[in-house]
């Protein structure tokens, strides 16, 4: 509608942006999932000086050019739904409705800052040099769009006052529906004490015959006043309160206790946070929880993201190796979403690569996406690693990943996250009582050295 568009740039305005984000969230809720909303708020620092130096017309033309650069950037980078809005003065909003890691969103912001910051040659002969500051956000589950914009605005204000950096994350001030951060921290501590953090399980399926081979444990908090709070927001609250370790231990303990009574072949996958892996007693703590639950370590997979490996890679490898030595398996999670340092593949005692959903979304339409998938699968198998595909939502994608050699998969095509009882019922109804564990990587010469390395690199 005309009234929803900025007359200068032709972009939608803030109200239209809020309405569109809310529509994405509503559609995702109808599918039983959360909208993967990621947002950037961009502000042009001291842009009023441009109007004073070159005139209002030159300033307007510069704003139009910035808007065009934003639209071109979004159109070239995002495969799914996105929006670009002018939210006032020299402030613009870019929102994408697709899965994206924190590392990739940071990289995209840095790339966009370079694009926007390129000099603008005005027809009058003047050169305008924009200097953008940016605020970044990965939306929490059920966070209202109005609240997203408010938090982005607060973060952008902080960025405008820092001369040493131009990108600010919306971190450390997590609120939900206007509830103060300090109160949320207290609520979380009470919820942990009352055992109110619910554990759900995302089923995983073998590619060859569709049998259920295990599940990934996920956390959800049903707040008595605010309703459902998803894992991203939950861990953000825990991080601010310095209780990530306590939350991770709670999730691991509850998931292991539930999985201990699953039929013997089924595997459990647990996510490992950077805080977890940084602890000197990480391996001993996991081993203790496994023993207390009566769960076989050979049925446990730990999923590690690049974020957890940024620092102390050698130490991380050593801590993981202690668990591998007793049978635990390790997966490198979200592969392809960030900037994988191939040194990880060399040093870490890995058994699986878990492909980020962005690696499989375009494989049925784009030959380059399919070629990338083939290359990753070939590399993984050459390294004696099995491949798990994440975010499989239709049969066509499933058929392609099966054909290309992915060993197992998970996604809404198979099932949404389930309670323990629902997961058991799904397994029983599947009639796959003879299901086996996730396919073991092929037995190649590197298998023995990977599980029990003599290399000093992995044992430091």
C-alpha positions in Angstrom: 0.0 0.0 0.0 1.2 3.5 -0.8 0.9 4.7 2.8 3.2 1.9 3.8 6.1 3.1 1.7 8.7 5.8 2.1 8.1 8.4 -0.5 11.8 9.1 -1.1 13.3 5.6 -1.4 10.2 3.6 -2.2 11.0 1.2 0.6 8.4 0.0 3.1 8.2 1.8 6.4 8.7 0.5 10.0 5.0 -0.4 10.4 4.9 -2.4 7.3 8.1 -4.2 8.3 6.6 -5.0 11.7 3.5 -6.4 10.0 5.6 -8.6 7.6 7.8 -10.0 10.4 4.6 -10.8 12.4 3.2 -12.6 9.3 6.4 -14.7 9.0 6.1 -15.6 12.7 2.4 -16.5 12.4 3.0 -18.7 9.3 5.9 -20.5 11.1 3.8 -21.1 14.2 1.1 -22.7 12.0 3.8 -25.2 10.9 4.8 -25.9 14.5 8.1 -24.1 14.2 9.8 -20.8 14.9 10.5 -18.2 12.2 14.3 -17.9 11.7 14.2 -14.1 11.7 17.5 -12.3 11.6 17.7 -8.5 11.5 20.1 -5.6 10.9 19.5 -2.0 11.8 21.8 0.4 9.9 22.3 4.0 10.8 24.3 6.6 8.8 26.4 8.4 11.4 26.1 12.2 11.3 24.3 12.1 7.9 22.9 15.6 8.7 26.3 17.0 7.9 25.9 15.8 4.3 22.8 18.0 3.9 24.7 21.0 5.3 27.8 20.4 3.2 26.2 19.5 -0.2 22.5 20.4 0.2 19.3 18.5 0.9 18.9 17.3 -2.7 22.4 15.6 -2.6 21.5 14.1 0.8 18.3 12.7 -0.6 20.0 11.3 -3.6 22.5 9.6 -1.3 19.8 8.0 0.7 18.2 6.7 -2.4 21.5 5.2 -3.5 21.9 3.6 0.0 18.4 2.1 -0.3 19.2 0.6 -3.8 22.5 -0.9 -2.5 20.6 -2.5 0.4 18.0 -4.0 -1.9 20.6 -5.3 -4.3 22.7 -6.8 -1.5 19.7 -8.6 0.0 18.5 -9.9 -3.3 22.0 -11.3 -4.1 22.5 -12.9 -0.6 19.2 -14.4 0.5 17.3 -17.2 -1.1 14.2 -17.0 1.1 11.9 -14.1 2.1 13.6 -10.8 3.1 12.6 -7.2 3.5 14.4 -3.8 3.5 12.7 -0.8 5.1 13.5 2.8 5.9 12.6 3.3 9.5 13.4 7.0 9.7 16.0 9.6 8.6 19.2 7.7 7.8 18.2 4.5 9.4 17.4 1.3 7.4 16.2 -2.1 8.5 17.2 -5.4 6.7 15.5 -8.6 7.8 15.9 -12.1 6.5 13.5 -15.0 7.2 15.9 -17.9 6.7 18.3 -20.0 8.9 21.6 -18.3 9.5 24.4 -18.8 12.0 25.6 -16.0 14.2 29.0 -16.1 12.4 27.4 -15.7 8.9 25.1 -12.9 10.1 28.2 -11.1 11.4 30.0 -11.7 8.1 27.1 -10.4 6.1 26.9 -7.3 8.2 30.6 -6.6 7.6 30.2 -7.1 3.9 27.2 -4.9 3.8 29.1 -2.2 5.7 31.7 -2.2 3.0 29.0 -2.0 0.3 27.2 0.9 1.9 30.4 2.7 2.9 31.6 2.9 -0.7 31.8 6.6 -1.9 28.7 7.9 -3.7 29.4 10.3 -6.6 26.7 12.9 -6.8 25.7 14.2 -10.3 26.7 17.6 -9.0 30.3 16.5 -8.7 30.4 16.1 -4.9 31.4 12.8 -3.3 29.4 11.5 -0.3 31.1 9.0 1.9 28.6 7.2 4.1 29.8 5.8 7.4 27.3 3.1 8.5 26.9 1.8 12.1 24.9 -1.4 12.5 23.0 -3.4 15.1 22.5 -7.1 14.7 19.9 -9.5 16.1 18.9 -13.1 15.9 15.4 -13.1 17.1 14.3 -15.2 20.1 11.4 -17.5 19.9 8.0 -15.6 20.1 9.8 -12.2 20.4 7.3 -9.5 19.1 8.6 -7.5 16.1 8.1 -4.3 17.9 10.4 -5.5 20.7 13.0 -6.5 18.1 13.1 -3.0 16.7 13.3 -1.5 20.1 16.3 -3.6 21.1 18.0 -3.0 17.7 17.5 0.7 18.2 19.1 0.6 21.7 22.1 -1.4 20.3 22.5 1.0 17.4 22.6 3.9 19.8 25.4 2.2 21.6 27.3 1.6 18.3 26.9 5.3 17.4 28.8 6.2 20.5 31.7 3.8 20.0 34.5 5.0 17.7 36.4 1.7 17.7 33.7 -0.5 16.1 30.7 -0.1 13.9 28.8 -3.3 14.5 27.0 -4.0 17.8 25.1 -7.2 18.7 21.9 -7.1 20.6 23.4 -9.2 23.4 23.4 -9.0 27.2 20.1 -7.2 27.5 17.7 -10.0 26.7 14.1 -9.3 27.5 10.9 -11.1 26.4 7.6 -9.2 26.1 9.1 -6.3 28.0 10.0 -8.3 31.1 13.2 -6.9 32.7 16.4 -8.9 32.1 17.1 -9.2 35.8 13.7 -10.7 36.4 14.1 -13.2 33.6 17.4 -14.3 35.1 15.7 -14.9 38.4 12.8 -16.7 36.7 15.4 -19.0 35.0 17.1 -19.9 38.2 13.8 -20.8 39.8 12.8 -22.8 36.7 16.0 -24.8 36.9 15.4 -25.5 40.6 11.8 -26.6 39.9 12.9 -28.7 36.9 10.7 -26.7 34.6 13.0 -26.7 31.5 11.4 -29.2 29.1 13.5 -31.4 26.9 12.3 -32.2 23.4 13.8 -34.6 20.9 14.2 -34.0 17.2 14.2 -37.4 15.5 16.9 -38.4 13.1 16.4 -40.9 10.2 18.7 -43.1 8.2 18.8 -42.1 4.5 18.8 -45.6 3.1 15.5 -46.9 4.5 14.0 -44.1 6.7 14.4 -45.9 10.0 14.7 -43.8 13.1 18.2 -43.9 14.3 18.2 -41.4 17.2 17.3 -37.9 18.2 18.9 -34.5 19.1 18.0 -33.1 22.5 16.5 -29.6 22.5 15.4 -27.3 25.3 12.2 -25.4 25.7 11.0 -23.3 28.6 7.2 -22.9 29.2 7.3 -19.7 31.2 4.2 -19.5 33.5 3.5 -15.9 32.4 5.3 -15.3 29.1 4.6 -18.7 27.5 7.0 -20.6 25.4 10.6 -19.5 25.3 12.9 -21.2 22.8 16.5 -22.4 23.1 18.2 -19.4 21.6 16.5 -16.9 24.0 16.9 -19.4 26.9 20.7 -19.6 26.5 20.9 -15.9 26.0 19.3 -15.4 29.4 21.5 -18.0 30.9 24.6 -16.4 29.4 23.8 -13.0 31.0 23.1 -14.7 34.3 26.4 -16.7 34.0 24.4 -19.9 34.3 25.1 -21.5 30.9 27.0 -24.4 32.5 24.2 -25.1 34.9 21.6 -25.0 32.1 23.7 -27.3 29.9 24.2 -29.8 32.7 20.4 -29.7 33.4 19.6 -30.5 29.7 22.2 -33.2 29.4 21.1 -34.9 32.7 17.4 -34.9 31.7 18.1 -36.0 28.1 20.4 -38.9 29.2 17.9 -40.1 31.8 15.1 -40.2 29.2 17.3 -41.8 26.5 18.6 -44.5 28.9 15.3 -46.4 28.5 15.1 -46.1 24.7 15.5 -49.2 22.7 19.2 -50.1 22.6 20.1 -49.1 19.1 18.8 -45.5 19.3 21.4 -42.7 19.7 21.2 -39.4 21.6 22.8 -36.2 20.3 23.7 -33.4 22.8 24.7 -29.9 21.8 27.9 -28.5 23.4 28.3 -24.8 24.1 31.5 -22.8 24.1 31.2 -22.5 27.9 30.9 -26.2 28.3 34.0 -27.0 26.2 36.0 -24.3 28.0 35.7 -26.0 31.3 38.7 -28.0 32.4 36.5 -30.8 33.8 34.3 -31.0 30.7 35.1 -34.6 29.7 34.8 -35.8 33.3 31.5 -34.0 33.8 29.9 -35.6 30.7 31.3 -39.0 31.6 29.8 -38.7 35.1 26.3 -37.7 33.7 26.5 -40.7 31.3 27.3 -43.1 34.1 24.7 -41.7 36.4 22.0 -42.1 33.8 23.1 -45.7 33.0 23.4 -44.7 29.3 26.0 -46.4 27.1 28.6 -43.8 26.0 28.8 -45.6 22.6 25.2 -44.3 21.9 26.0 -40.7 22.6 27.0 -38.0 20.1 28.2 -34.6 21.1 27.5 -31.8 18.5 30.1 -29.1 18.5 29.8 -25.8 16.5 32.6 -23.6 15.2 31.7 -21.0 17.8 32.7 -23.5 20.5 36.0 -24.0 18.9 37.2 -20.5 18.3 39.6 -20.6 21.2 41.9 -23.3 22.5 41.4 -25.7 19.6 44.1 -28.1 20.8 42.7 -28.2 24.3 39.2 -28.7 23.0 40.5 -31.6 20.9 42.1 -33.2 23.9 39.0 -32.9 26.0 36.9 -34.4 23.3 39.4 -37.2 22.8 39.0 -38.3 26.4 35.3 -39.0 25.7 36.0 -40.6 22.3 38.3 -43.0 24.1 35.3 -44.3 26.0 33.0 -44.6 23.0 31.4 -41.2 22.6 31.1 -39.8 19.1 31.6 -36.3 17.9 29.8 -34.3 15.2 30.9 -30.9 13.8 27.5 -29.1 13.8 26.2 -26.4 11.4 28.8 -27.2 8.9 28.7 -24.7 6.0 26.9 -22.0 7.9 30.0 -20.2 9.1 33.6 -20.3 7.9 34.9 -23.7 8.6 38.5 -23.8 9.5 39.7 -27.0 7.9 42.2 -27.4 10.7 39.2 -28.5 12.7 38.9 -31.5 10.4 42.5 -32.3 10.9 42.8 -32.0 14.7 39.4 -32.9 16.1 38.4 -36.5 16.8 35.3 -36.3 14.6 32.9 -39.0 13.4 30.2 -36.9 11.6 29.8 -33.7 9.7 26.3 -32.2 10.3 25.3 -30.0 7.4 23.6 -26.7 8.2 20.2 -26.4 6.6 21.5 -23.7 4.3 23.6 -26.4 2.6 20.6 -28.4 1.5 17.9 -25.8 0.8 18.9 -25.1 -2.8 20.2 -28.5 -4.0 17.0 -29.3 -6.0 17.0 -26.1 -8.0 20.6 -24.8 -8.1 23.4 -26.8 -9.8 26.1 -25.0 -7.9 24.4 -25.8 -4.5 24.3 -29.4 -5.6 27.9 -29.4 -6.6 28.9 -27.9 -3.2 26.9 -30.7 -1.5 28.7 -33.3 -3.6 32.1 -31.8 -2.7 31.4 -31.8 1.0 30.1 -35.4 1.0 33.1 -36.6 -1.0 35.5 -34.8 1.4 33.7 -36.2 4.5 33.8 -39.7 3.2 37.4 -39.4 2.2 38.1 -38.4 5.9 36.1 -41.4 7.1 33.2 -39.2 8.4 29.5 -39.8 8.0 27.3 -37.0 6.9 24.0 -35.8 8.6 21.8 -33.4 6.8 19.8 -30.9 8.8 16.6 -29.0 7.8 15.1 -31.6 5.4 11.6 -30.4 4.8 10.4 -32.2 1.7 10.7 -35.5 -0.1 12.6 -34.1 -3.1 15.4 -32.8 -0.9 15.5 -36.1 1.1 15.8 -38.1 -2.2 18.7 -36.0 -3.4 20.7 -36.2 -0.1 20.1 -40.0 -0.1 21.3 -40.2 -3.7 24.4 -38.1 -3.0 25.5 -40.1 0.0 24.3 -38.4 3.1 24.0 -41.1 5.8 21.2 -39.7 7.9 19.0 -36.6 8.2 16.6 -34.7 10.4 13.9 -32.1 9.7 10.2 -31.4 9.7 9.6 -33.9 6.9 10.3 -36.6 9.5 8.9 -34.9 12.6 8.9 -31.7 14.6 10.6 -31.8 18.0 8.8 -34.3 20.3 8.5 -35.0 24.0 10.1 -38.2 25.1 6.7 -40.0 25.1 5.9 -38.8 21.6 9.3 -39.9 20.4 8.8 -43.3 21.8 5.4 -43.6 20.2 6.8 -42.5 16.8 9.5 -45.1 17.0 7.0 -47.8 18.1 4.6 -46.8 15.3 7.3 -46.9 12.7 7.6 -50.6 13.0 11.4 -50.3 12.7 12.2 -52.2 15.8 15.3 -53.4 14.1 16.7 -49.9 13.6 20.4 -49.6 14.0 22.4 -46.6 15.2 23.5 -43.8 12.8 25.6 -45.4 10.1 29.2 -45.9 11.3 31.7 -44.2 9.1 33.3 -46.6 6.6 36.1 -48.6 8.1 39.2 -47.0 6.5 42.8 -47.0 7.6 42.3 -43.7 9.4 39.5 -45.1 11.7 41.8 -46.6 14.3 44.1 -43.6 14.5 41.2 -41.2 14.8 39.6 -43.0 17.7 42.9 -43.7 19.5 45.3 -41.2 18.1 49.0 -41.3 18.6 49.4 -37.9 17.0 50.6 -35.3 19.5 48.4 -32.7 17.8 45.2 -34.2 19.1 46.6 -35.3 22.4 48.0 -32.0 23.7 
